[in-house]
Amino acid sequence: MFLHYLWVGPLQAIAVTTLLWMEIGISCLAGMAVLIILLLVQSCFGKLFSTLRPFA
């Protein structure tokens, strides 16, 4: 059901980065870097919390 997000997500990220580049220039890369770092941190915490969660 959500399989299309696997290809739409990166396509949207490229489109947003391009639009931001045209509007604010190189500083958009800092914002995108923060988003990528937060995505990686969130996935690490998700894996950690799934191991710590008791099975119901």
mmCIF entry with sequence, helices, sheets and N, C-alpha, C, O atoms, coordinates in Angstrom:
data_MODEL
# 
_entry.id   MODEL 
# 
_entity.id                         1 
_entity.type                       polymer 
_entity.pdbx_number_of_molecules   1 
# 
_entity_poly.entity_id                      1 
_entity_poly.type                           'polypeptide(L)' 
_entity_poly.nstd_linkage                   no 
_entity_poly.nstd_monomer                   no 
_entity_poly.pdbx_seq_one_letter_code       MFLHYLWVGPLQAIAVTTLLWMEIGISCLAGMAVLIILLLVQSCFGKLFSTLRPFA 
_entity_poly.pdbx_seq_one_letter_code_can   MFLHYLWVGPLQAIAVTTLLWMEIGISCLAGMAVLIILLLVQSCFGKLFSTLRPFA 
_entity_poly.pdbx_strand_id                 A 
# 
loop_
_entity_poly_seq.entity_id 
_entity_poly_seq.num 
_entity_poly_seq.mon_id 
_entity_poly_seq.hetero 
1 1  MET n 
1 2  PHE n 
1 3  LEU n 
1 4  HIS n 
1 5  TYR n 
1 6  LEU n 
1 7  TRP n 
1 8  VAL n 
1 9  GLY n 
1 10 PRO n 
1 11 LEU n 
1 12 GLN n 
1 13 ALA n 
1 14 ILE n 
1 15 ALA n 
1 16 VAL n 
1 17 THR n 
1 18 THR n 
1 19 LEU n 
1 20 LEU n 
1 21 TRP n 
1 22 MET n 
1 23 GLU n 
1 24 ILE n 
1 25 GLY n 
1 26 ILE n 
1 27 SER n 
1 28 CYS n 
1 29 LEU n 
1 30 ALA n 
1 31 GLY n 
1 32 MET n 
1 33 ALA n 
1 34 VAL n 
1 35 LEU n 
1 36 ILE n 
1 37 ILE n 
1 38 LEU n 
1 39 LEU n 
1 40 LEU n 
1 41 VAL n 
1 42 GLN n 
1 43 SER n 
1 44 CYS n 
1 45 PHE n 
1 46 GLY n 
1 47 LYS n 
1 48 LEU n 
1 49 PHE n 
1 50 SER n 
1 51 THR n 
1 52 LEU n 
1 53 ARG n 
1 54 PRO n 
1 55 PHE n 
1 56 ALA n 
# 
_struct_asym.id          A 
_struct_asym.entity_id   1 
# 
loop_
_struct_conf.conf_type_id 
_struct_conf.id 
_struct_conf.pdbx_PDB_helix_id 
_struct_conf.beg_label_comp_id 
_struct_conf.beg_label_asym_id 
_struct_conf.beg_label_seq_id 
_struct_conf.pdbx_beg_PDB_ins_code 
_struct_conf.end_label_comp_id 
_struct_conf.end_label_asym_id 
_struct_conf.end_label_seq_id 
_struct_conf.pdbx_end_PDB_ins_code 
_struct_conf.beg_auth_comp_id 
_struct_conf.beg_auth_asym_id 
_struct_conf.beg_auth_seq_id 
_struct_conf.end_auth_comp_id 
_struct_conf.end_auth_asym_id 
_struct_conf.end_auth_seq_id 
_struct_conf.pdbx_PDB_helix_class 
_struct_conf.details 
_struct_conf.pdbx_PDB_helix_length 
HELX_P HELX_P1 AA1 TYR A 5  ? ILE A 24 ? TYR A 5  ILE A 24 1 ? 20 
HELX_P HELX_P2 AA2 GLY A 25 ? SER A 27 ? GLY A 25 SER A 27 5 ? 3  
HELX_P HELX_P3 AA3 CYS A 28 ? LEU A 52 ? CYS A 28 LEU A 52 1 ? 25 
# 
_struct_conf_type.id          HELX_P 
_struct_conf_type.criteria    ? 
_struct_conf_type.reference   ? 
# 
loop_
_atom_site.group_PDB 
_atom_site.id 
_atom_site.type_symbol 
_atom_site.label_atom_id 
_atom_site.label_alt_id 
_atom_site.label_comp_id 
_atom_site.label_asym_id 
_atom_site.label_entity_id 
_atom_site.label_seq_id 
_atom_site.pdbx_PDB_ins_code 
_atom_site.Cartn_x 
_atom_site.Cartn_y 
_atom_site.Cartn_z 
_atom_site.occupancy 
_atom_site.B_iso_or_equiv 
_atom_site.pdbx_formal_charge 
_atom_site.auth_seq_id 
_atom_site.auth_comp_id 
_atom_site.auth_asym_id 
_atom_site.auth_atom_id 
_atom_site.pdbx_PDB_model_num 
ATOM 1   N N  . MET A 1 1  ? 0.821  -1.191 0.000  1.00 0.00 ? 1  MET A N  1 
ATOM 2   C CA . MET A 1 1  ? 0.000  0.000  0.000  1.00 0.00 ? 1  MET A CA 1 
ATOM 3   C C  . MET A 1 1  ? 0.870  1.262  0.000  1.00 0.00 ? 1  MET A C  1 
ATOM 4   O O  . MET A 1 1  ? 0.561  2.234  -0.691 1.00 0.00 ? 1  MET A O  1 
ATOM 5   N N  . PHE A 1 2  ? 1.937  1.242  0.764  1.00 0.00 ? 2  PHE A N  1 
ATOM 6   C CA . PHE A 1 2  ? 2.805  2.416  0.848  1.00 0.00 ? 2  PHE A CA 1 
ATOM 7   C C  . PHE A 1 2  ? 4.076  2.252  0.019  1.00 0.00 ? 2  PHE A C  1 
ATOM 8   O O  . PHE A 1 2  ? 5.053  2.970  0.232  1.00 0.00 ? 2  PHE A O  1 
ATOM 9   N N  . LEU A 1 3  ? 4.067  1.329  -0.910 1.00 0.00 ? 3  LEU A N  1 
ATOM 10  C CA . LEU A 1 3  ? 5.243  1.034  -1.708 1.00 0.00 ? 3  LEU A CA 1 
ATOM 11  C C  . LEU A 1 3  ? 5.667  2.216  -2.576 1.00 0.00 ? 3  LEU A C  1 
ATOM 12  O O  . LEU A 1 3  ? 6.853  2.382  -2.859 1.00 0.00 ? 3  LEU A O  1 
ATOM 13  N N  . HIS A 1 4  ? 4.721  3.023  -2.994 1.00 0.00 ? 4  HIS A N  1 
ATOM 14  C CA . HIS A 1 4  ? 5.046  4.152  -3.863 1.00 0.00 ? 4  HIS A CA 1 
ATOM 15  C C  . HIS A 1 4  ? 5.892  5.214  -3.145 1.00 0.00 ? 4  HIS A C  1 
ATOM 16  O O  . HIS A 1 4  ? 6.577  6.003  -3.796 1.00 0.00 ? 4  HIS A O  1 
ATOM 17  N N  . TYR A 1 5  ? 5.844  5.233  -1.829 1.00 0.00 ? 5  TYR A N  1 
ATOM 18  C CA . TYR A 1 5  ? 6.650  6.206  -1.092 1.00 0.00 ? 5  TYR A CA 1 
ATOM 19  C C  . TYR A 1 5  ? 8.146  5.927  -1.229 1.00 0.00 ? 5  TYR A C  1 
ATOM 20  O O  . TYR A 1 5  ? 8.961  6.817  -0.983 1.00 0.00 ? 5  TYR A O  1 
ATOM 21  N N  . LEU A 1 6  ? 8.517  4.714  -1.615 1.00 0.00 ? 6  LEU A N  1 
ATOM 22  C CA . LEU A 1 6  ? 9.932  4.386  -1.797 1.00 0.00 ? 6  LEU A CA 1 
ATOM 23  C C  . LEU A 1 6  ? 10.544 5.141  -2.966 1.00 0.00 ? 6  LEU A C  1 
ATOM 24  O O  . LEU A 1 6  ? 11.735 5.451  -2.942 1.00 0.00 ? 6  LEU A O  1 
ATOM 25  N N  . TRP A 1 7  ? 9.757  5.441  -3.980 1.00 0.00 ? 7  TRP A N  1 
ATOM 26  C CA . TRP A 1 7  ? 10.311 6.202  -5.095 1.00 0.00 ? 7  TRP A CA 1 
ATOM 27  C C  . TRP A 1 7  ? 9.836  7.651  -5.090 1.00 0.00 ? 7  TRP A C  1 
ATOM 28  O O  . TRP A 1 7  ? 10.525 8.520  -5.626 1.00 0.00 ? 7  TRP A O  1 
ATOM 29  N N  . VAL A 1 8  ? 8.680  7.933  -4.501 1.00 0.00 ? 8  VAL A N  1 
ATOM 30  C CA . VAL A 1 8  ? 8.189  9.309  -4.464 1.00 0.00 ? 8  VAL A CA 1 
ATOM 31  C C  . VAL A 1 8  ? 8.975  10.137 -3.443 1.00 0.00 ? 8  VAL A C  1 
ATOM 32  O O  . VAL A 1 8  ? 9.220  11.321 -3.676 1.00 0.00 ? 8  VAL A O  1 
ATOM 33  N N  . GLY A 1 9  ? 9.370  9.540  -2.328 1.00 0.00 ? 9  GLY A N  1 
ATOM 34  C CA . GLY A 1 9  ? 10.100 10.261 -1.287 1.00 0.00 ? 9  GLY A CA 1 
ATOM 35  C C  . GLY A 1 9  ? 11.399 10.875 -1.776 1.00 0.00 ? 9  GLY A C  1 
ATOM 36  O O  . GLY A 1 9  ? 11.593 12.082 -1.630 1.00 0.00 ? 9  GLY A O  1 
ATOM 37  N N  . PRO A 1 10 ? 12.300 10.078 -2.356 1.00 0.00 ? 10 PRO A N  1 
ATOM 38  C CA . PRO A 1 10 ? 13.534 10.672 -2.884 1.00 0.00 ? 10 PRO A CA 1 
ATOM 39  C C  . PRO A 1 10 ? 13.292 11.675 -4.008 1.00 0.00 ? 10 PRO A C  1 
ATOM 40  O O  . PRO A 1 10 ? 14.016 12.665 -4.123 1.00 0.00 ? 10 PRO A O  1 
ATOM 41  N N  . LEU A 1 11 ? 12.283 11.428 -4.834 1.00 0.00 ? 11 LEU A N  1 
ATOM 42  C CA . LEU A 1 11 ? 11.957 12.362 -5.913 1.00 0.00 ? 11 LEU A CA 1 
ATOM 43  C C  . LEU A 1 11 ? 11.488 13.703 -5.351 1.00 0.00 ? 11 LEU A C  1 
ATOM 44  O O  . LEU A 1 11 ? 11.861 14.757 -5.865 1.00 0.00 ? 11 LEU A O  1 
ATOM 45  N N  . GLN A 1 12 ? 10.674 13.666 -4.302 1.00 0.00 ? 12 GLN A N  1 
ATOM 46  C CA . GLN A 1 12 ? 10.228 14.891 -3.654 1.00 0.00 ? 12 GLN A CA 1 
ATOM 47  C C  . GLN A 1 12 ? 11.396 15.609 -2.973 1.00 0.00 ? 12 GLN A C  1 
ATOM 48  O O  . GLN A 1 12 ? 11.470 16.837 -3.004 1.00 0.00 ? 12 GLN A O  1 
ATOM 49  N N  . ALA A 1 13 ? 12.300 14.855 -2.365 1.00 0.00 ? 13 ALA A N  1 
ATOM 50  C CA . ALA A 1 13 ? 13.459 15.477 -1.719 1.00 0.00 ? 13 ALA A CA 1 
ATOM 51  C C  . ALA A 1 13 ? 14.321 16.203 -2.741 1.00 0.00 ? 13 ALA A C  1 
ATOM 52  O O  . ALA A 1 13 ? 14.816 17.296 -2.469 1.00 0.00 ? 13 ALA A O  1 
ATOM 53  N N  . ILE A 1 14 ? 14.505 15.609 -3.907 1.00 0.00 ? 14 ILE A N  1 
ATOM 54  C CA . ILE A 1 14 ? 15.285 16.257 -4.966 1.00 0.00 ? 14 ILE A CA 1 
ATOM 55  C C  . ILE A 1 14 ? 14.570 17.511 -5.457 1.00 0.00 ? 14 ILE A C  1 
ATOM 56  O O  . ILE A 1 14 ? 15.205 18.543 -5.673 1.00 0.00 ? 14 ILE A O  1 
ATOM 57  N N  . ALA A 1 15 ? 13.242 17.426 -5.636 1.00 0.00 ? 15 ALA A N  1 
ATOM 58  C CA . ALA A 1 15 ? 12.477 18.575 -6.104 1.00 0.00 ? 15 ALA A CA 1 
ATOM 59  C C  . ALA A 1 15 ? 12.519 19.717 -5.099 1.00 0.00 ? 15 ALA A C  1 
ATOM 60  O O  . ALA A 1 15 ? 12.687 20.875 -5.480 1.00 0.00 ? 15 ALA A O  1 
ATOM 61  N N  . VAL A 1 16 ? 12.366 19.397 -3.813 1.00 0.00 ? 16 VAL A N  1 
ATOM 62  C CA . VAL A 1 16 ? 12.390 20.426 -2.777 1.00 0.00 ? 16 VAL A CA 1 
ATOM 63  C C  . VAL A 1 16 ? 13.775 21.058 -2.677 1.00 0.00 ? 16 VAL A C  1 
ATOM 64  O O  . VAL A 1 16 ? 13.896 22.274 -2.526 1.00 0.00 ? 16 VAL A O  1 
ATOM 65  N N  . THR A 1 17 ? 14.817 20.236 -2.761 1.00 0.00 ? 17 THR A N  1 
ATOM 66  C CA . THR A 1 17 ? 16.178 20.766 -2.707 1.00 0.00 ? 17 THR A CA 1 
ATOM 67  C C  . THR A 1 17 ? 16.440 21.695 -3.892 1.00 0.00 ? 17 THR A C  1 
ATOM 68  O O  . THR A 1 17 ? 17.077 22.737 -3.733 1.00 0.00 ? 17 THR A O  1 
ATOM 69  N N  . THR A 1 18 ? 15.959 21.329 -5.067 1.00 0.00 ? 18 THR A N  1 
ATOM 70  C CA . THR A 1 18 ? 16.136 22.172 -6.245 1.00 0.00 ? 18 THR A CA 1 
ATOM 71  C C  . THR A 1 18 ? 15.415 23.502 -6.091 1.00 0.00 ? 18 THR A C  1 
ATOM 72  O O  . THR A 1 18 ? 15.971 24.555 -6.402 1.00 0.00 ? 18 THR A O  1 
ATOM 73  N N  . LEU A 1 19 ? 14.179 23.452 -5.611 1.00 0.00 ? 19 LEU A N  1 
ATOM 74  C CA . LEU A 1 19 ? 13.431 24.699 -5.410 1.00 0.00 ? 19 LEU A CA 1 
ATOM 75  C C  . LEU A 1 19 ? 14.080 25.580 -4.352 1.00 0.00 ? 19 LEU A C  1 
ATOM 76  O O  . LEU A 1 19 ? 14.167 26.797 -4.516 1.00 0.00 ? 19 LEU A O  1 
ATOM 77  N N  . LEU A 1 20 ? 14.536 24.962 -3.264 1.00 0.00 ? 20 LEU A N  1 
ATOM 78  C CA . LEU A 1 20 ? 15.208 25.739 -2.227 1.00 0.00 ? 20 LEU A CA 1 
ATOM 79  C C  . LEU A 1 20 ? 16.515 26.330 -2.737 1.00 0.00 ? 20 LEU A C  1 
ATOM 80  O O  . LEU A 1 20 ? 16.876 27.451 -2.380 1.00 0.00 ? 20 LEU A O  1 
ATOM 81  N N  . TRP A 1 21 ? 17.224 25.575 -3.572 1.00 0.00 ? 21 TRP A N  1 
ATOM 82  C CA . TRP A 1 21 ? 18.483 26.067 -4.143 1.00 0.00 ? 21 TRP A CA 1 
ATOM 83  C C  . TRP A 1 21 ? 18.226 27.320 -4.973 1.00 0.00 ? 21 TRP A C  1 
ATOM 84  O O  . TRP A 1 21 ? 18.999 28.276 -4.915 1.00 0.00 ? 21 TRP A O  1 
ATOM 85  N N  . MET A 1 22 ? 17.147 27.313 -5.742 1.00 0.00 ? 22 MET A N  1 
ATOM 86  C CA . MET A 1 22 ? 16.823 28.467 -6.576 1.00 0.00 ? 22 MET A CA 1 
ATOM 87  C C  . MET A 1 22 ? 16.403 29.664 -5.736 1.00 0.00 ? 22 MET A C  1 
ATOM 88  O O  . MET A 1 22 ? 16.627 30.807 -6.134 1.00 0.00 ? 22 MET A O  1 
ATOM 89  N N  . GLU A 1 23 ? 15.796 29.416 -4.577 1.00 0.00 ? 23 GLU A N  1 
ATOM 90  C CA . GLU A 1 23 ? 15.307 30.512 -3.746 1.00 0.00 ? 23 GLU A CA 1 
ATOM 91  C C  . GLU A 1 23 ? 16.373 31.067 -2.800 1.00 0.00 ? 23 GLU A C  1 
ATOM 92  O O  . GLU A 1 23 ? 16.557 32.282 -2.724 1.00 0.00 ? 23 GLU A O  1 
ATOM 93  N N  . ILE A 1 24 ? 17.080 30.185 -2.078 1.00 0.00 ? 24 ILE A N  1 
ATOM 94  C CA . ILE A 1 24 ? 17.983 30.680 -1.035 1.00 0.00 ? 24 ILE A CA 1 
ATOM 95  C C  . ILE A 1 24 ? 19.435 30.318 -1.263 1.00 0.00 ? 24 ILE A C  1 
ATOM 96  O O  . ILE A 1 24 ? 20.300 30.763 -0.510 1.00 0.00 ? 24 ILE A O  1 
ATOM 97  N N  . GLY A 1 25 ? 19.726 29.528 -2.274 1.00 0.00 ? 25 GLY A N  1 
ATOM 98  C CA . GLY A 1 25 ? 21.119 29.231 -2.603 1.00 0.00 ? 25 GLY A CA 1 
ATOM 99  C C  . GLY A 1 25 ? 21.683 28.064 -1.820 1.00 0.00 ? 25 GLY A C  1 
ATOM 100 O O  . GLY A 1 25 ? 20.979 27.123 -1.453 1.00 0.00 ? 25 GLY A O  1 
ATOM 101 N N  . ILE A 1 26 ? 22.984 28.161 -1.577 1.00 0.00 ? 26 ILE A N  1 
ATOM 102 C CA . ILE A 1 26 ? 23.724 27.028 -1.009 1.00 0.00 ? 26 ILE A CA 1 
ATOM 103 C C  . ILE A 1 26 ? 23.333 26.702 0.432  1.00 0.00 ? 26 ILE A C  1 
ATOM 104 O O  . ILE A 1 26 ? 23.576 25.592 0.905  1.00 0.00 ? 26 ILE A O  1 
ATOM 105 N N  . SER A 1 27 ? 22.737 27.652 1.120  1.00 0.00 ? 27 SER A N  1 
ATOM 106 C CA . SER A 1 27 ? 22.376 27.395 2.512  1.00 0.00 ? 27 SER A CA 1 
ATOM 107 C C  . SER A 1 27 ? 21.271 26.351 2.637  1.00 0.00 ? 27 SER A C  1 
ATOM 108 O O  . SER A 1 27 ? 21.037 25.836 3.730  1.00 0.00 ? 27 SER A O  1 
ATOM 109 N N  . CYS A 1 28 ? 20.596 26.030 1.552  1.00 0.00 ? 28 CYS A N  1 
ATOM 110 C CA . CYS A 1 28 ? 19.577 24.978 1.613  1.00 0.00 ? 28 CYS A CA 1 
ATOM 111 C C  . CYS A 1 28 ? 20.213 23.624 1.890  1.00 0.00 ? 28 CYS A C  1 
ATOM 112 O O  . CYS A 1 28 ? 19.550 22.736 2.426  1.00 0.00 ? 28 CYS A O  1 
ATOM 113 N N  . LEU A 1 29 ? 21.480 23.446 1.539  1.00 0.00 ? 29 LEU A N  1 
ATOM 114 C CA . LEU A 1 29 ? 22.143 22.172 1.779  1.00 0.00 ? 29 LEU A CA 1 
ATOM 115 C C  . LEU A 1 29 ? 22.328 21.910 3.270  1.00 0.00 ? 29 LEU A C  1 
ATOM 116 O O  . LEU A 1 29 ? 22.322 20.759 3.705  1.00 0.00 ? 29 LEU A O  1 
ATOM 117 N N  . ALA A 1 30 ? 22.492 22.971 4.050  1.00 0.00 ? 30 ALA A N  1 
ATOM 118 C CA . ALA A 1 30 ? 22.602 22.802 5.501  1.00 0.00 ? 30 ALA A CA 1 
ATOM 119 C C  . ALA A 1 30 ? 21.297 22.274 6.079  1.00 0.00 ? 30 ALA A C  1 
ATOM 120 O O  . ALA A 1 30 ? 21.306 21.391 6.937  1.00 0.00 ? 30 ALA A O  1 
ATOM 121 N N  . GLY A 1 31 ? 20.180 22.809 5.612  1.00 0.00 ? 31 GLY A N  1 
ATOM 122 C CA . GLY A 1 31 ? 18.879 22.326 6.077  1.00 0.00 ? 31 GLY A CA 1 
ATOM 123 C C  . GLY A 1 31 ? 18.617 20.890 5.679  1.00 0.00 ? 31 GLY A C  1 
ATOM 124 O O  . GLY A 1 31 ? 18.093 20.108 6.473  1.00 0.00 ? 31 GLY A O  1 
ATOM 125 N N  . MET A 1 32 ? 18.977 20.537 4.458  1.00 0.00 ? 32 MET A N  1 
ATOM 126 C CA . MET A 1 32 ? 18.785 19.159 4.013  1.00 0.00 ? 32 MET A CA 1 
ATOM 127 C C  . MET A 1 32 ? 19.700 18.204 4.775  1.00 0.00 ? 32 MET A C  1 
ATOM 128 O O  . MET A 1 32 ? 19.314 17.070 5.059  1.00 0.00 ? 32 MET A O  1 
ATOM 129 N N  . ALA A 1 33 ? 20.911 18.656 5.106  1.00 0.00 ? 33 ALA A N  1 
ATOM 130 C CA . ALA A 1 33 ? 21.826 17.825 5.895  1.00 0.00 ? 33 ALA A CA 1 
ATOM 131 C C  . ALA A 1 33 ? 21.255 17.568 7.285  1.00 0.00 ? 33 ALA A C  1 
ATOM 132 O O  . ALA A 1 33 ? 21.353 16.456 7.802  1.00 0.00 ? 33 ALA A O  1 
ATOM 133 N N  . VAL A 1 34 ? 20.661 18.589 7.888  1.00 0.00 ? 34 VAL A N  1 
ATOM 134 C CA . VAL A 1 34 ? 20.039 18.412 9.200  1.00 0.00 ? 34 VAL A CA 1 
ATOM 135 C C  . VAL A 1 34 ? 18.894 17.408 9.113  1.00 0.00 ? 34 VAL A C  1 
ATOM 136 O O  . VAL A 1 34 ? 18.742 16.563 9.994  1.00 0.00 ? 34 VAL A O  1 
ATOM 137 N N  . LEU A 1 35 ? 18.094 17.496 8.065  1.00 0.00 ? 35 LEU A N  1 
ATOM 138 C CA . LEU A 1 35 ? 16.991 16.550 7.902  1.00 0.00 ? 35 LEU A CA 1 
ATOM 139 C C  . LEU A 1 35 ? 17.488 15.119 7.749  1.00 0.00 ? 35 LEU A C  1 
ATOM 140 O O  . LEU A 1 35 ? 16.904 14.197 8.321  1.00 0.00 ? 35 LEU A O  1 
ATOM 141 N N  . ILE A 1 36 ? 18.553 14.923 6.989  1.00 0.00 ? 36 ILE A N  1 
ATOM 142 C CA . ILE A 1 36 ? 19.098 13.582 6.801  1.00 0.00 ? 36 ILE A CA 1 
ATOM 143 C C  . ILE A 1 36 ? 19.678 13.046 8.102  1.00 0.00 ? 36 ILE A C  1 
ATOM 144 O O  . ILE A 1 36 ? 19.495 11.873 8.429  1.00 0.00 ? 36 ILE A O  1 
ATOM 145 N N  . ILE A 1 37 ? 20.378 13.900 8.848  1.00 0.00 ? 37 ILE A N  1 
ATOM 146 C CA . ILE A 1 37 ? 20.947 13.476 10.125 1.00 0.00 ? 37 ILE A CA 1 
ATOM 147 C C  . ILE A 1 37 ? 19.839 13.097 11.097 1.00 0.00 ? 37 ILE A C  1 
ATOM 148 O O  . ILE A 1 37 ? 19.944 12.085 11.791 1.00 0.00 ? 37 ILE A O  1 
ATOM 149 N N  . LEU A 1 38 ? 18.771 13.904 11.156 1.00 0.00 ? 38 LEU A N  1 
ATOM 150 C CA . LEU A 1 38 ? 17.658 13.578 12.047 1.00 0.00 ? 38 LEU A CA 1 
ATOM 151 C C  . LEU A 1 38 ? 16.955 12.297 11.628 1.00 0.00 ? 38 LEU A C  1 
ATOM 152 O O  . LEU A 1 38 ? 16.490 11.545 12.484 1.00 0.00 ? 38 LEU A O  1 
ATOM 153 N N  . LEU A 1 39 ? 16.868 12.033 10.339 1.00 0.00 ? 39 LEU A N  1 
ATOM 154 C CA . LEU A 1 39 ? 16.274 10.785 9.862  1.00 0.00 ? 39 LEU A CA 1 
ATOM 155 C C  . LEU A 1 39 ? 17.087 9.592  10.338 1.00 0.00 ? 39 LEU A C  1 
ATOM 156 O O  . LEU A 1 39 ? 16.522 8.591  10.778 1.00 0.00 ? 39 LEU A O  1 
ATOM 157 N N  . LEU A 1 40 ? 18.418 9.692  10.253 1.00 0.00 ? 40 LEU A N  1 
ATOM 158 C CA . LEU A 1 40 ? 19.274 8.601  10.704 1.00 0.00 ? 40 LEU A CA 1 
ATOM 159 C C  . LEU A 1 40 ? 19.195 8.410  12.216 1.00 0.00 ? 40 LEU A C  1 
ATOM 160 O O  . LEU A 1 40 ? 19.174 7.276  12.695 1.00 0.00 ? 40 LEU A O  1 
ATOM 161 N N  . VAL A 1 41 ? 19.153 9.510  12.972 1.00 0.00 ? 41 VAL A N  1 
ATOM 162 C CA . VAL A 1 41 ? 19.048 9.420  14.433 1.00 0.00 ? 41 VAL A CA 1 
ATOM 163 C C  . VAL A 1 41 ? 17.719 8.789  14.828 1.00 0.00 ? 41 VAL A C  1 
ATOM 164 O O  . VAL A 1 41 ? 17.667 7.967  15.743 1.00 0.00 ? 41 VAL A O  1 
ATOM 165 N N  . GLN A 1 42 ? 16.643 9.173  14.140 1.00 0.00 ? 42 GLN A N  1 
ATOM 166 C CA . GLN A 1 42 ? 15.334 8.617  14.454 1.00 0.00 ? 42 GLN A CA 1 
ATOM 167 C C  . GLN A 1 42 ? 15.292 7.119  14.171 1.00 0.00 ? 42 GLN A C  1 
ATOM 168 O O  . GLN A 1 42 ? 14.686 6.366  14.933 1.00 0.00 ? 42 GLN A O  1 
ATOM 169 N N  . SER A 1 43 ? 15.919 6.681  13.095 1.00 0.00 ? 43 SER A N  1 
ATOM 170 C CA . SER A 1 43 ? 15.918 5.241  12.811 1.00 0.00 ? 43 SER A CA 1 
ATOM 171 C C  . SER A 1 43 ? 16.746 4.478  13.838 1.00 0.00 ? 43 SER A C  1 
ATOM 172 O O  . SER A 1 43 ? 16.386 3.363  14.218 1.00 0.00 ? 43 SER A O  1 
ATOM 173 N N  . CYS A 1 44 ? 17.852 5.067  14.290 1.00 0.00 ? 44 CYS A N  1 
ATOM 174 C CA . CYS A 1 44 ? 18.659 4.410  15.327 1.00 0.00 ? 44 CYS A CA 1 
ATOM 175 C C  . CYS A 1 44 ? 17.884 4.289  16.632 1.00 0.00 ? 44 CYS A C  1 
ATOM 176 O O  . CYS A 1 44 ? 17.901 3.238  17.273 1.00 0.00 ? 44 CYS A O  1 
ATOM 177 N N  . PHE A 1 45 ? 17.203 5.368  17.027 1.00 0.00 ? 45 PHE A N  1 
ATOM 178 C CA . PHE A 1 45 ? 16.412 5.309  18.254 1.00 0.00 ? 45 PHE A CA 1 
ATOM 179 C C  . PHE A 1 45 ? 15.237 4.347  18.113 1.00 0.00 ? 45 PHE A C  1 
ATOM 180 O O  . PHE A 1 45 ? 14.870 3.680  19.080 1.00 0.00 ? 45 PHE A O  1 
ATOM 181 N N  . GLY A 1 46 ? 14.646 4.264  16.933 1.00 0.00 ? 46 GLY A N  1 
ATOM 182 C CA . GLY A 1 46 ? 13.556 3.318  16.721 1.00 0.00 ? 46 GLY A CA 1 
ATOM 183 C C  . GLY A 1 46 ? 14.012 1.884  16.899 1.00 0.00 ? 46 GLY A C  1 
ATOM 184 O O  . GLY A 1 46 ? 13.315 1.078  17.515 1.00 0.00 ? 46 GLY A O  1 
ATOM 185 N N  . LYS A 1 47 ? 15.178 1.564  16.362 1.00 0.00 ? 47 LYS A N  1 
ATOM 186 C CA . LYS A 1 47 ? 15.713 0.212  16.540 1.00 0.00 ? 47 LYS A CA 1 
ATOM 187 C C  . LYS A 1 47 ? 16.043 -0.059 18.005 1.00 0.00 ? 47 LYS A C  1 
ATOM 188 O O  . LYS A 1 47 ? 15.791 -1.153 18.511 1.00 0.00 ? 47 LYS A O  1 
ATOM 189 N N  . LEU A 1 48 ? 16.607 0.937  18.682 1.00 0.00 ? 48 LEU A N  1 
ATOM 190 C CA . LEU A 1 48 ? 16.945 0.777  20.100 1.00 0.00 ? 48 LEU A CA 1 
ATOM 191 C C  . LEU A 1 48 ? 15.698 0.566  20.936 1.00 0.00 ? 48 LEU A C  1 
ATOM 192 O O  . LEU A 1 48 ? 15.664 -0.331 21.779 1.00 0.00 ? 48 LEU A O  1 
ATOM 193 N N  . PHE A 1 49 ? 14.670 1.380  20.716 1.00 0.00 ? 49 PHE A N  1 
ATOM 194 C CA . PHE A 1 49 ? 13.454 1.257  21.508 1.00 0.00 ? 49 PHE A CA 1 
ATOM 195 C C  . PHE A 1 49 ? 12.701 -0.029 21.197 1.00 0.00 ? 49 PHE A C  1 
ATOM 196 O O  . PHE A 1 49 ? 12.015 -0.567 22.066 1.00 0.00 ? 49 PHE A O  1 
ATOM 197 N N  . SER A 1 50 ? 12.817 -0.527 19.974 1.00 0.00 ? 50 SER A N  1 
ATOM 198 C CA . SER A 1 50 ? 12.137 -1.786 19.667 1.00 0.00 ? 50 SER A CA 1 
ATOM 199 C C  . SER A 1 50 ? 12.792 -2.958 20.386 1.00 0.00 ? 50 SER A C  1 
ATOM 200 O O  . SER A 1 50 ? 12.119 -3.942 20.694 1.00 0.00 ? 50 SER A O  1 
ATOM 201 N N  . THR A 1 51 ? 14.080 -2.874 20.658 1.00 0.00 ? 51 THR A N  1 
ATOM 202 C CA . THR A 1 51 ? 14.732 -3.942 21.424 1.00 0.00 ? 51 THR A CA 1 
ATOM 203 C C  . THR A 1 51 ? 14.434 -3.818 22.911 1.00 0.00 ? 51 THR A C  1 
ATOM 204 O O  . THR A 1 51 ? 14.423 -4.823 23.622 1.00 0.00 ? 51 THR A O  1 
ATOM 205 N N  . LEU A 1 52 ? 14.196 -2.619 23.388 1.00 0.00 ? 52 LEU A N  1 
ATOM 206 C CA . LEU A 1 52 ? 13.926 -2.414 24.813 1.00 0.00 ? 52 LEU A CA 1 
ATOM 207 C C  . LEU A 1 52 ? 12.456 -2.613 25.172 1.00 0.00 ? 52 LEU A C  1 
ATOM 208 O O  . LEU A 1 52 ? 12.129 -2.788 26.346 1.00 0.00 ? 52 LEU A O  1 
ATOM 209 N N  . ARG A 1 53 ? 11.577 -2.590 24.190 1.00 0.00 ? 53 ARG A N  1 
ATOM 210 C CA . ARG A 1 53 ? 10.145 -2.702 24.445 1.00 0.00 ? 53 ARG A CA 1 
ATOM 211 C C  . ARG A 1 53 ? 9.790  -4.116 24.870 1.00 0.00 ? 53 ARG A C  1 
ATOM 212 O O  . ARG A 1 53 ? 10.198 -5.078 24.218 1.00 0.00 ? 53 ARG A O  1 
ATOM 213 N N  . PRO A 1 54 ? 9.042  -4.256 25.942 1.00 0.00 ? 54 PRO A N  1 
ATOM 214 C CA . PRO A 1 54 ? 8.628  -5.622 26.348 1.00 0.00 ? 54 PRO A CA 1 
ATOM 215 C C  . PRO A 1 54 ? 7.570  -6.128 25.381 1.00 0.00 ? 54 PRO A C  1 
ATOM 216 O O  . PRO A 1 54 ? 6.758  -5.364 24.860 1.00 0.00 ? 54 PRO A O  1 
ATOM 217 N N  . PHE A 1 55 ? 7.601  -7.425 25.157 1.00 0.00 ? 55 PHE A N  1 
ATOM 218 C CA . PHE A 1 55 ? 6.613  -8.025 24.270 1.00 0.00 ? 55 PHE A CA 1 
ATOM 219 C C  . PHE A 1 55 ? 5.309  -8.227 25.009 1.00 0.00 ? 55 PHE A C  1 
ATOM 220 O O  . PHE A 1 55 ? 5.290  -8.742 26.127 1.00 0.00 ? 55 PHE A O  1 
ATOM 221 N N  . ALA A 1 56 ? 4.235  -7.824 24.392 1.00 0.00 ? 56 ALA A N  1 
ATOM 222 C CA . ALA A 1 56 ? 2.922  -7.925 25.055 1.00 0.00 ? 56 ALA A CA 1 
ATOM 223 C C  . ALA A 1 56 ? 2.186  -9.158 24.615 1.00 0.00 ? 56 ALA A C  1 
ATOM 224 O O  . ALA A 1 56 ? 1.068  -9.405 25.068 1.00 0.00 ? 56 ALA A O  1 
# 
